Amino acid sequence: MIKTQNYRFLFCLALAVLVACSGTKKEEAADEGVATVLPDEKNEVTVMTLKRQMFNHELVSNGKVVAGGMADLRFESSGIVAQIYVKNGDRVHKGQKLAELDKFRLKNKTAQSKDALEKSKLELQDVLIGQGYAADDTAKVPDDIMQLARVKSGYDQSLSQYELAKYEEEHATLIAPFDGVVANLFSKPYNAPSTSDAFCTIIGTQGMEADFTVLESELPLIKSGDKVVVTPYAAPSTKYEGRISEINPLVDDKGMVKVKAIVNGQGKLFNGMNIRVNVHRSLGEQLVIPKSSVVLRSGKQVVFTLEKGKAKWNYVQTGLENADSYTVADDGVKEGDVIIVTGNVNLAHEAPVIIKN
């Protein structure tokens, strides 16, 4: 009986030792799993010292390029096109000949009008002599007598017809009114162009303008003379600078205000081009932080600062922005703080960090 009890005691003791060893191994495995999931590694970050600096506010809008100079040219009289010296896309200079009509009829009309004017002049002299005045000294003729003589001789009518004929002959040749590019030229030689429709259009390329709109709430942020940077959507790698020239003092029913800027297009901008417009205005010295330094925590903006090798989060309220920066008030962070710029996406409060070179 005693032996049976001893066997039972030894069996229970062995079972207890086995369970204890198994528990120890499970705890060690669990500790090893935690160590694997949560490695004790520091986050690598880059930092900068916060200080006041000049801040350029940037406002972005869309618009179109409009030629500062544009002229629709047409012939003043009917006729057949004799010569066309240019084509669409050609660059022309002020005073350059573009096209001309056949001038035979116009020259003949001018000559006839000039002959009629000379006859009227002789008639005028005869009337003055009949009134007792010298024909070669009209300064002494009273105004009422001179007016009567001009009407009776038909001199005024002949003079106006001669000037009209001369004007039509001179304007039978189209001349470029300014430097620019030829557009909308569709007529062909030996055809009669319409006098009501434009024969061609000259678009000035030196004084290009950017037409765009801004929100009513953005009006306090812009003024005449502010710098603009224009980027054509057709060539996003090219940029052209200009200055705001006009702000239309009218808000439309959509709450938008039209703005115009003069842009140096360097002859590479075309009328009607779609563009992106960036308006830059200096707002003086501000506390400026990079956009990459701001992260969201519980829906609020947070900036991490570096203190004794650990990341400390600070709630901030950003103000104005441009392409890469925000302005901030000095209640969340202050000048001289070392803020974390990159490596902050997964940071927690008081997480250990090391500065990456």
Secondary structure, 3 states (H helix, E strand, C coil): CHHHHHHHHHHHHHHHHHHHHHHHHHHHHHHHHHHHHCCCCCEEEEEEECCEEEEEEEEEEEEEEEECCEEEECCCCCCCEEEECCCCCCEECCCCEEEEECCHHHHHHHHHHHHHHHHHHHHHHHHHHHCCCCCCCHHHCCHHHHHHHHHHHCHHHHHHHHHHHHHHHHCCEEECCCCEEEECCCCCCCCCCCCCCCCEEEECCCCEEEEEEEEHHHHHHCCCCCEEEEEECCCCCCCEEEEEEEEEEEECCCCEEEEEEEECCCCCCCCCCEEEEEEEEEEEEEEEEEHHHEEEECCEEEEEEEECCEEEEEECCEEEECCCEEEECCCCCCCCCEEEEECCCCCCCCEEEEECC
